[in-house]
Amino acid sequence: MANMFVVAYPDVATATKVRNLVIDLQKQQLIVLQDIVVAERKPDGKIKLHQMASTTGAGAAGGALWGGLIGLIFFMPLLGMAVGAATGAAAGSAADYGIDDNFMKQLSAELKPGAAAVFALVESSTRDKVIEALQPYGGQLIHTSLSKEQEEHLQAALAGQRA
């Protein structure tokens, strides 16, 4: 079972650095992510989600491929690719994988304007090495799926080396 972690940061630049660091840790096999998103509360109060992967682009590419193949059957591969890409992009933009967008927007509405949060759905990790890498960035743990005791331990570890 995956665990959810939401950590707030004072600005989107710090949150983005943390997200990129976690993605690098995944490349090093120190953490396995199902999803990671930076949610930014803009000064006007609107919430912007910076997703890890674009489902719209993937849907368009897949749709163009299948549309082109089907178009070959009817001797119109370009038309098939165009229709397939449009259909795939529409389907991809409607798809929501990982963390629920409405949940992220609802929780992010509690952030101060200009602040951001990293939402991570973690399947597994080497906790001590991941926490050590994240400590310099600090952050305020605002939501987890951990027990209260584990949550308090994690918050203390995140705050450990902050100046």
N, C-alpha and C positions, 0 to 999 in steps of 0.2 A: 504494500500500500504506500502511495506517495504522501509526503507531508508538504503542507503549504506554509510558506514563510512570506510575511510582508514586512519590509523594513523601510521606514521613512527617512528621507534625507532632506537637507535644507534647500537643495536646488537640483535641477535636472542633470546638470553636468556631473555631479557626484554620483547620482543614481545610475547614469549611463556608464560611468567608469566601473562601477560595481558590477553592473550587468555584463559588461565586456570581460571583466576579470573572471566572473563565474563561468562564462562561456569558455574562456581559456582554461580554467580548471577542469572543465568537462573534456577538453581536448587532451588534457594530461591524465584522464581517467580517475580524477579525484572526486568527481561528482557526476551523477546521472540525472539530467533534467528531463522532465516531460514538457515544461513550458517555462519561459521567463519573460516578463513584460515590465517595462518602465511606464508608470502612470504619472503624468505631469498635471498639476493643477495650475492652469495659466492665471495670470494676474486678474483677468476678467471673470475668473471662477469656473471656466469651462475645463473639462477633463480631456486630455489627449493621451491615447494609449500608443506606445511605441512597441509594437509586436516584434517577436524574435524572427518570424518568418511571414512572408506575405502569401496568404492563401489565394489571393486574386491572381497574382503572377503565376503561381503553380497551376491554378485552374485553367488559365489562358493557354499556357504551354501544353498542358495535357489535352485540352480541347482542340487546339490547333493540330496536334499530332493525329488524334482520332478523326477529326473532321477531314484532314487531308487524306487519310487512308480510305475513309468512306467515300470521299469525293473522287478518288481514283476509280472506284467501282462504277460511278456514273460519269466518268470522263470530265469531271469538273473539280480537280483537286484544290485549286485556289479558292473557289467559292466555298468548298467544304472546309478548308482551313479557316477562312474568315468567320464562317458561321460557328465552327467548333470553338475557335478562340473566344468569340463573344459569349457563347453559352458557358464555356469553362470559366471565364472571368466572372460572370454573374454568379455561377454556382460557388466559385471560390470565395467571393466576397461575402456570400451568405453563410459560409461554413464558419464554425467557431470551435476550434480545438483547444484543449488544455483548460486554462482558467477562464471562467465565465466573465465575459466583458461587463455585464451589468453589475456583477459583484465588485469588480475592480473599480468601476465608476462610482458606485455607491460608497465604497470605503475611501476612495480618493477624494471625495467631496468633503471629507473631514480634515484634509490637509490644509495648511496655510497657503494662500496664493503664492505661487512661485516655487513651492516645494514639490517634491516628487517622491514616489515610492517604487521599490522593486518588489514585484510579485514573483515568487519562484515556487514551482511545483517540482519537488525533489523526490526522485525515486530512491536514490541511495547516495551516500557520500562517505568520504574519509573525514569525519567531523573535525578532528584536531587540526589537520592541515588546511581545511577550508576555513575554519574560524580564524586561524592564524593569518591567512591571506586577507581576510575581510576586516580584521580588527583596526587597521589604520584608518579606515573610512568611517568607523563608528556607526551611527545610525540608531534609530529608535524602533524597536520591534513593536509593531502595532497589531499584528495578528499572526497566529500560528495554529496548526492542528495538533500541536504537542500538548502534553500534560502541563499543568501549572508549574510543577517542579522543574521540568525540562525547559519550559519557557523562561523561567527566572534564571536558570543556569546559562542559557543562551544569551539573554540580555546582559548579564554580568560579563560574559566573555566578549561580547561585542563592545562593551564600554571599557574593557580592560586596559587598553593602551591609548585611549583618547587623551589628548592634552587638555 
